[in-house]
Amino acid sequence: MTEGYQDSYSLRAPLRVDLEGAAGKQDPYSLFARLREAGPVIPLKLPFVGRVWATTTYAATEAMLKDNVLFVQEARHAGKTGIAGLSWWMPRAIQVLGNNMLLKDEPDHRRLRKLVDQAFRRRLVRDMRGEIEVLADGLLTKIEGQAEPDLVAAYARKLPIEVICLLLGLPDQNRAAFTGWASRMTSMLRGFAVLRMVFSMPGAVNYVRAQIEECRRHPREGLISELVRAEEDGDRLSEDELVSMVFLLLFAGFETTTHLITDSVIALEQNPEQKAYLFADLDARMERALEELARYATPVQSTKPRYVAQDCTFFGQKLARGDNIIGLLAGANYDPAVFVEPQTLKLDRLPNPHLVFGTGIHFCLGMQLARVEAQVALARLYARFPDLELAEPDNIPWVTRFGLRGAYALPLRLNAVRSRRAA
């Protein structure tokens, strides 16, 4: 794996780089270019996680993601205990959530993945497009007539929650509660906001356990009942695995899809010629355009931490067994060695081998669902409000948090052209 790479960097002290600030969200292309200049594998210090190695180039990031022998999820395979990036003081409810396939190595990962993959077959997701369109139209009807609705709160955050609740088969009356839990889970700000999120989780976990038990007694349509019944070669999910899997499906794609929708609207409004190109032939161009919007925005800028399983030299950097390492997906997706003019939005870009949804055995389980949701969200939004504009295009309130690029609010003028004509 590491043969042929020269030990020419030898960085040991963590670099001081602001990966959370608004400036880096506004112009991530320059930020990650500076990181790539420091080397393909560099040391960083991250909030709550501490010191980690980070891959900055496409080649190094792809290699790390695909090597599940040298870079592992489970601490025991690297001479450690606990979960990478998770503090020892987290309550048991959080520890239970760590019992999911994203944090498992082979063969446990393969076992868990086989039990849930069938629910995310492309055919199933395609069949949901019509239902997603109905949900999107319902949300858009609610904001019609508002002066400056917030795209995030009124649409981009609510649509993924509605879709996932539909997929899981959760009762309609519980969606408000899940929206609150999701908001707390995904706030991940500093200090007390994190503590509030962490210690509110037992209630959410208990609710999921109750839903699983209800599906055991009275099977209903939805993925929870399917997971309860799932069996492959005589194997079933344990109680904790079921809870963890439901949370993974409920929350893993919620925030990322929210930001993918929001970031795509920002990108289209900031690039009117590309927006015009897309909507000149929406049906033919949307699928490829969404891939470029995803690459250009890269809402998830980093992977979760993994462990280095053994001492090695990786892309010129000496790593020790037990070290934490992350892949900077944004660094990979903006790498000029792979993407011509990566800082430029090109909706007809082809090929477009971005790593937005990862690669290797841990590639995003819900990537097809996220794609369909974002495609539908954009198509229905602009069909209803073709003249919309950002209310404050020069003042986007970026989420200041490591690993994500998105806005926590995005006020829109829905009928901007009509308003200007009236004035």
Backbone torsions as a table, in degrees:
resi	resn	phi	psi	omega
1	MET	NA	-44.6	-173.9
2	THR	-100.1	-0.1	-178.1
3	GLU	-64.3	143.2	176.4
4	GLY	92.9	-9.3	178.4
5	TYR	-92.5	135.1	-177.4
6	GLN	-89.5	141.8	177.5
7	ASP	-83.7	79.5	-172.6
8	SER	-118.6	3.4	-177.2
9	TYR	-107.6	-58.0	174.3
10	SER	54.1	41.1	174.8
11	LEU	-80.3	134.3	178.7
12	ARG	-123.0	-39.2	-179.2
13	ALA	-76.9	132.1	179.6
14	PRO	-59.1	137.3	178.2
15	LEU	-75.9	146.5	177.7
16	ARG	-97.1	101.1	-178.0
17	VAL	-135.6	134.0	179.3
18	ASP	-84.7	97.2	-179.7
19	LEU	-94.9	1.2	-178.3
20	GLU	-108.1	-24.2	-171.4
21	GLY	-67.7	160.0	-178.1
22	ALA	-63.6	-32.2	-178.6
23	ALA	-62.0	-40.7	178.9
24	GLY	-70.6	-25.3	176.3
25	LYS	-78.3	-37.0	179.1
26	GLN	-66.9	-40.4	179.9
27	ASP	-132.5	74.0	-179.3
28	PRO	-70.9	-20.7	-175.5
29	TYR	-66.4	-43.6	177.6
30	SER	-69.3	-39.8	-179.6
31	LEU	-60.1	-49.7	-176.7
32	PHE	-75.9	-22.1	172.3
33	ALA	-64.8	-39.9	178.1
34	ARG	-65.0	-37.6	178.8
35	LEU	-67.1	-40.6	178.3
36	ARG	-63.4	-34.2	178.7
37	GLU	-63.3	-26.7	-179.9
38	ALA	-77.3	-14.4	179.1
39	GLY	136.2	161.5	-179.6
40	PRO	-72.4	-22.5	176.0
41	VAL	-135.7	118.6	-173.4
42	ILE	-131.8	156.4	176.9
43	PRO	-89.1	136.8	177.1
44	LEU	-133.1	161.1	172.6
45	LYS	-119.1	121.4	-173.7
46	LEU	-114.0	149.8	176.3
47	PRO	-59.8	136.5	176.6
48	PHE	69.5	-26.5	-178.0
49	VAL	-94.9	-39.9	-178.1
50	GLY	92.5	-146.2	-175.0
51	ARG	-77.8	131.1	177.2
52	VAL	-141.0	160.2	165.8
53	TRP	-92.2	147.9	-179.1
54	ALA	-135.2	132.1	173.4
55	THR	-84.9	138.2	-173.7
56	THR	-115.5	-17.5	-176.5
57	THR	-107.3	165.6	177.8
58	TYR	-62.9	-47.8	-175.9
59	ALA	-60.8	-45.5	-178.0
60	ALA	-69.6	-39.9	-179.3
61	THR	-66.5	-45.8	179.1
62	GLU	-62.3	-42.8	-179.9
63	ALA	-62.8	-42.0	179.5
64	MET	-64.7	-43.0	-178.3
65	LEU	-66.2	-31.4	-176.8
66	LYS	-87.3	-15.3	-177.6
67	ASP	-96.2	89.9	-178.5
68	ASN	-89.1	10.2	173.0
69	VAL	-98.2	-46.2	-179.7
70	LEU	-79.8	-31.7	-178.2
71	PHE	-120.3	113.2	-168.6
72	VAL	-119.0	160.9	179.5
73	GLN	-91.1	-35.0	-173.1
74	GLU	-91.9	130.4	-176.4
75	ALA	-58.0	-36.1	-175.6
76	ARG	-62.7	-22.4	179.1
77	HIS	-85.1	0.7	178.5
78	ALA	-130.4	18.4	178.3
79	GLY	74.1	25.4	-177.3
80	LYS	-124.0	177.5	172.7
81	THR	-128.5	162.3	177.9
82	GLY	87.1	-160.8	-178.8
83	ILE	-124.0	132.4	-178.1
84	ALA	-56.2	126.0	177.5
85	GLY	82.8	0.1	-178.6
86	LEU	-113.1	123.8	-175.0
87	SER	-72.7	152.2	-176.9
88	TRP	-64.2	-25.3	-174.2
89	TRP	-84.6	-0.1	179.4
90	MET	-61.4	138.9	-179.6
91	PRO	-66.5	165.4	-174.5
92	ARG	-60.4	-31.4	179.7
93	ALA	-58.0	-38.8	178.2
94	ILE	-72.6	-39.2	178.9
95	GLN	-60.3	-38.4	178.3
96	VAL	-60.1	-38.2	-177.8
97	LEU	-68.4	-18.1	177.0
98	GLY	-76.9	-3.6	-177.8
99	ASN	-89.5	44.9	-178.9
100	ASN	-116.7	168.2	-170.8
101	MET	-68.3	-21.7	177.2
102	LEU	-64.6	-24.0	-177.3
103	LEU	-110.3	22.4	179.7
104	LYS	-117.6	146.8	172.9
105	ASP	-98.6	172.9	176.1
106	GLU	-68.3	146.7	3.9
107	PRO	-90.5	-3.1	-177.9
108	ASP	-62.6	-39.0	179.6
109	HIS	-59.7	-45.6	-178.6
110	ARG	-62.0	-40.6	179.9
111	ARG	-61.6	-47.9	-178.7
112	LEU	-67.2	-39.8	-177.0
113	ARG	-65.5	-40.2	-179.5
114	LYS	-61.6	-32.9	-177.0
115	LEU	-74.8	-17.5	-177.3
116	VAL	-119.9	-14.6	-176.0
117	ASP	-58.6	-37.2	-175.6
118	GLN	-60.8	-28.3	-179.2
119	ALA	-73.1	-17.6	-178.2
120	PHE	-112.2	24.9	175.6
121	ARG	-61.7	146.6	-176.0
122	ARG	-55.1	-37.3	-179.5
123	ARG	-59.9	-43.7	-179.0
124	LEU	-61.6	-45.2	-178.5
125	VAL	-65.2	-42.3	178.5
126	ARG	-60.5	-36.9	-179.8
127	ASP	-66.6	-19.6	-179.1
128	MET	-85.3	-8.9	-174.0
129	ARG	-55.1	-45.5	-179.6
130	GLY	-61.0	-42.0	178.8
131	GLU	-66.6	-37.0	178.3
132	ILE	-66.4	-37.4	177.4
133	GLU	-62.8	-41.1	178.4
134	VAL	-62.7	-44.5	178.7
135	LEU	-62.3	-43.4	-179.9
136	ALA	-62.7	-45.4	-179.6
137	ASP	-62.3	-37.7	178.2
138	GLY	-63.0	-41.2	178.2
139	LEU	-68.1	-38.6	-179.3
140	LEU	-68.2	-34.5	177.3
141	THR	-60.6	-35.6	-178.2
142	LYS	-68.1	-27.8	-177.7
143	ILE	-97.4	-7.6	179.8
144	GLU	-62.3	131.7	-179.0
145	GLY	93.8	-13.4	176.9
146	GLN	-74.0	147.1	-176.7
147	ALA	-66.6	-56.5	-178.6
148	GLU	-141.1	75.4	179.7
149	PRO	-67.1	152.0	177.4
150	ASP	-88.6	113.7	-178.1
151	LEU	-57.7	-39.2	-176.2
152	VAL	-66.3	-56.3	-174.4
153	ALA	-68.7	-36.7	-172.3
154	ALA	-91.3	-16.0	-170.9
155	TYR	-142.8	-61.3	-172.0
156	ALA	-66.4	-28.0	177.1
157	ARG	-87.7	-35.9	-175.2
158	LYS	-76.1	-36.6	-176.4
159	LEU	-61.0	-49.5	179.0
160	PRO	-60.6	-36.9	177.8
161	ILE	-63.1	-44.9	179.8
162	GLU	-61.8	-41.8	-178.3
163	VAL	-66.4	-44.3	-177.1
164	ILE	-69.4	-38.9	176.0
165	CYS	-62.0	-39.5	176.5
166	LEU	-63.1	-44.8	-179.2
167	LEU	-62.3	-42.7	-178.1
168	LEU	-76.9	-21.8	-177.0
169	GLY	83.8	31.1	179.8
170	LEU	-82.2	145.2	-179.8
171	PRO	-60.4	143.8	-179.1
172	ASP	-56.3	-37.8	-174.3
173	GLN	-68.7	-11.8	-178.5
174	ASN	-95.3	-1.7	-173.7
175	ARG	-68.9	-32.4	177.6
176	ALA	-64.4	-41.1	178.7
177	ALA	-64.0	-41.6	179.9
178	PHE	-67.6	-33.8	176.2
179	THR	-61.4	-41.0	177.7
180	GLY	-65.2	-45.5	178.1
181	TRP	-62.2	-42.6	-179.6
182	ALA	-62.7	-40.8	179.5
183	SER	-62.9	-41.3	179.1
184	ARG	-69.3	-40.6	-178.9
185	MET	-64.4	-33.8	-173.5
186	THR	-100.8	3.0	177.4
187	SER	-67.6	-54.5	174.6
188	MET	44.1	42.6	173.4
189	LEU	-82.9	-169.4	-176.9
190	ARG	-87.3	164.1	169.5
191	GLY	61.2	-128.8	-170.3
192	PHE	-67.1	-24.7	178.1
193	ALA	-62.4	-39.3	177.6
194	VAL	-66.3	-43.5	-179.6
195	LEU	-63.0	-40.9	177.7
196	ARG	-60.9	-42.0	178.7
197	MET	-62.3	-49.3	-174.9
198	VAL	-60.4	-47.1	-172.6
199	PHE	-87.0	1.2	170.8
200	SER	-93.5	-6.7	-174.1
201	MET	-70.0	-33.4	-179.6
202	PRO	-53.8	-37.5	178.0
203	GLY	-62.5	-42.0	178.8
204	ALA	-66.0	-41.3	179.6
205	VAL	-64.0	-42.9	179.2
206	ASN	-62.8	-37.5	178.8
207	TYR	-64.2	-43.7	179.4
208	VAL	-61.8	-41.7	177.2
209	ARG	-59.1	-40.8	179.9
210	ALA	-65.3	-38.3	178.6
211	GLN	-66.7	-38.9	177.6
212	ILE	-63.0	-44.1	179.3
213	GLU	-63.7	-38.8	178.5
214	GLU	-63.5	-38.3	179.0
215	CYS	-70.6	-27.3	175.0
216	ARG	-68.0	-41.5	-177.2
217	ARG	-77.3	-42.1	-175.3
218	HIS	-133.4	83.2	-179.8
219	PRO	-53.9	141.1	-179.7
220	ARG	-140.2	172.2	179.5
221	GLU	-68.2	137.9	178.2
222	GLY	134.3	165.9	-172.0
223	LEU	-71.0	-28.1	179.0
224	ILE	-62.3	-47.1	178.5
225	SER	-62.9	-37.9	178.5
226	GLU	-65.1	-38.2	178.5
227	LEU	-68.4	-37.3	177.1
228	VAL	-61.6	-38.5	-178.7
229	ARG	-85.7	-13.9	-171.6
230	ALA	-57.4	134.9	178.1
231	GLU	-151.4	134.1	179.6
232	GLU	-139.2	116.3	-179.0
233	ASP	55.6	38.7	177.4
234	GLY	80.3	6.8	-175.7
235	ASP	-101.3	148.2	175.7
236	ARG	-135.0	162.1	174.9
237	LEU	-76.9	137.6	173.8
238	SER	-73.4	170.9	179.9
239	GLU	-58.1	-49.7	179.9
240	ASP	-65.0	-35.6	177.6
241	GLU	-65.8	-38.0	176.3
242	LEU	-62.8	-48.6	179.2
243	VAL	-58.7	-47.7	-178.5
244	SER	-63.0	-38.9	-178.7
245	MET	-67.8	-40.4	178.2
246	VAL	-62.3	-43.7	178.5
247	PHE	-65.1	-38.9	178.1
248	LEU	-60.3	-46.5	-179.5
249	LEU	-68.4	-34.9	-176.3
250	LEU	-73.8	-40.8	-170.2
251	PHE	-111.1	-25.1	-173.2
252	ALA	-59.7	-40.7	-177.6
253	GLY	-99.0	-3.2	-175.1
254	PHE	-65.3	-57.6	-175.9
255	GLU	-70.3	-37.7	-178.7
256	THR	-64.6	-40.2	178.0
257	THR	-68.4	-37.9	174.9
258	THR	-55.4	-48.5	-178.1
259	HIS	-72.6	-31.3	176.9
260	LEU	-62.7	-43.3	177.9
261	ILE	-64.0	-50.3	-177.5
262	THR	-63.1	-47.5	-179.2
263	ASP	-63.0	-33.7	179.2
264	SER	-66.9	-40.6	176.7
265	VAL	-63.5	-43.3	177.9
266	ILE	-59.1	-46.7	-177.8
267	ALA	-62.9	-42.9	179.7
268	LEU	-65.5	-40.2	-179.8
269	GLU	-71.2	-28.5	178.3
270	GLN	-83.8	-10.5	-179.5
271	ASN	-130.8	72.5	-172.7
272	PRO	-60.6	-30.2	179.4
273	GLU	-68.9	-35.4	176.4
274	GLN	-72.2	-36.2	175.8
275	LYS	-61.7	-44.8	179.0
276	ALA	-62.4	-40.5	177.7
277	TYR	-59.5	-46.0	-177.5
278	LEU	-62.5	-48.7	-172.3
279	PHE	-83.6	-1.7	171.7
280	ALA	-72.4	-24.7	177.4
281	ASP	-154.8	69.4	-170.4
282	LEU	-59.4	-47.0	-175.0
283	ASP	-61.2	-39.4	-176.9
284	ALA	-80.0	-25.8	-170.0
285	ARG	-108.0	-13.6	-171.9
286	MET	-63.1	-43.5	-175.0
287	GLU	-60.4	-49.2	179.6
288	ARG	-68.5	-37.9	-179.1
289	ALA	-62.1	-39.4	-179.3
290	LEU	-63.8	-36.1	177.8
291	GLU	-63.2	-39.8	178.9
292	GLU	-72.5	-38.3	175.3
293	LEU	-60.8	-40.4	178.4
294	ALA	-64.5	-45.0	178.9
295	ARG	-63.8	-46.4	-176.1
296	TYR	-61.8	-40.3	-179.1
297	ALA	-86.4	-38.1	-173.0
298	THR	39.9	71.8	-177.2
299	PRO	-56.9	-39.0	174.6
300	VAL	-97.3	108.3	-172.0
301	GLN	-88.7	-12.3	-175.9
302	SER	-147.8	151.4	171.3
303	THR	-78.4	169.4	169.0
304	LYS	-72.6	158.1	179.6
305	PRO	-64.4	143.4	170.9
306	ARG	-120.6	171.5	177.2
307	TYR	-105.1	146.2	170.0
308	VAL	-82.8	121.7	-172.7
309	ALA	-79.9	-23.1	-179.0
310	GLN	-156.1	155.7	176.2
311	ASP	-56.0	136.4	-178.0
312	CYS	-162.1	169.9	168.5
313	THR	-115.1	117.1	-173.2
314	PHE	-122.7	114.3	-177.5
315	PHE	49.9	47.2	174.8
316	GLY	81.2	4.3	-177.4
317	GLN	-120.6	131.6	178.7
318	LYS	-81.0	122.0	179.5
319	LEU	-115.3	147.3	-179.0
320	ALA	-109.1	148.5	176.7
321	ARG	-55.1	132.0	179.9
322	GLY	95.2	-11.8	175.8
323	ASP	-63.5	151.1	171.1
324	ASN	-90.1	144.6	177.4
325	ILE	-141.9	141.0	176.6
326	ILE	-125.4	157.3	174.1
327	GLY	-106.2	122.6	177.3
328	LEU	-82.7	95.1	-177.8
329	LEU	-60.6	-34.8	178.6
330	ALA	-66.6	-39.3	176.3
331	GLY	-59.8	-40.8	178.7
332	ALA	-67.1	-44.9	-174.9
333	ASN	-74.3	-13.5	177.0
334	TYR	-110.8	18.8	-176.2
335	ASP	-81.3	116.2	-178.5
336	PRO	-66.7	-13.4	175.9
337	ALA	-68.8	-18.2	-178.3
338	VAL	-118.0	-37.2	-175.1
339	PHE	-116.0	119.4	177.2
340	VAL	-67.7	128.7	-178.2
341	GLU	47.9	63.1	-174.8
342	PRO	-63.0	-22.9	-180.0
343	GLN	-79.9	-1.3	-178.5
344	THR	-107.3	131.7	177.1
345	LEU	-77.8	117.8	178.7
346	LYS	-128.6	97.3	-172.0
347	LEU	-68.2	-13.9	175.8
348	ASP	-101.0	17.5	-177.3
349	ARG	-59.0	128.3	178.8
350	LEU	-159.0	126.2	2.3
351	PRO	-75.0	166.4	-179.3
352	ASN	-141.9	74.3	-174.4
353	PRO	-82.6	48.7	-176.0
354	HIS	-64.2	163.7	-179.5
355	LEU	-112.6	27.0	-178.6
356	VAL	-54.4	-40.7	-178.0
357	PHE	-100.3	15.8	179.5
358	GLY	77.2	-168.3	176.5
359	THR	-161.7	176.1	-176.7
360	GLY	78.1	-165.8	-174.0
361	ILE	-68.6	-20.1	-177.2
362	HIS	-101.5	23.0	178.4
363	PHE	-60.1	154.8	-170.5
364	CYS	-58.1	121.9	-179.4
365	LEU	-62.0	-39.5	-175.0
366	GLY	-99.9	25.6	-173.7
367	MET	-64.3	-36.5	178.9
368	GLN	-67.9	-37.4	177.4
369	LEU	-65.3	-43.8	179.1
370	ALA	-61.0	-41.0	178.8
371	ARG	-61.7	-47.9	-178.2
372	VAL	-64.9	-42.7	179.0
373	GLU	-58.6	-47.6	-177.8
374	ALA	-66.6	-42.0	178.1
375	GLN	-59.4	-47.9	-179.9
376	VAL	-64.6	-44.4	-177.7
377	ALA	-58.4	-45.2	-179.4
378	LEU	-69.7	-44.7	-178.1
379	ALA	-62.6	-44.5	-178.7
380	ARG	-71.9	-36.7	179.0
381	LEU	-61.4	-49.5	-176.4
382	TYR	-77.8	-23.9	173.8
383	ALA	-66.6	-38.1	-179.5
384	ARG	-79.6	-38.7	-175.1
385	PHE	-130.3	71.9	-175.9
386	PRO	-65.9	-19.6	-177.4
387	ASP	-100.5	13.7	-175.7
388	LEU	-63.7	152.8	176.0
389	GLU	-142.0	158.9	172.0
390	LEU	-70.1	131.0	-179.5
391	ALA	-68.1	-34.2	179.8
392	GLU	-133.9	74.6	-174.3
393	PRO	-63.7	-23.3	-179.5
394	ASP	-97.9	8.5	-176.8
395	ASN	-141.5	62.4	-179.9
396	ILE	-82.3	122.7	-178.9
397	PRO	-80.4	85.9	-177.1
398	TRP	-69.6	144.3	173.2
399	VAL	-69.4	119.2	-178.8
400	THR	-93.0	83.6	-175.9
401	ARG	-152.9	136.9	-179.2
402	PHE	-65.1	139.9	172.4
403	GLY	93.6	-11.6	-179.2
404	LEU	-129.6	147.2	170.9
405	ARG	-126.8	112.2	180.0
406	GLY	-171.6	167.7	178.2
407	ALA	-103.1	142.1	177.6
408	TYR	-86.6	-7.8	173.5
409	ALA	-157.2	150.1	178.3
410	LEU	-152.0	85.3	178.6
411	PRO	-66.7	139.3	-178.7
412	LEU	-120.6	151.9	163.4
413	ARG	-102.5	112.9	-170.5
414	LEU	-75.4	-32.8	-178.4
415	ASN	-124.1	57.9	-173.0
416	ALA	-61.3	-43.8	-178.1
417	VAL	-64.1	-44.9	179.1
418	ARG	-61.2	-39.4	-179.7
419	SER	-65.6	-40.9	-179.5
420	ARG	-66.4	-37.6	179.5
421	ARG	-66.8	-39.5	179.4
422	ALA	-64.9	-35.4	-179.6
423	ALA	-70.0	NA	NA
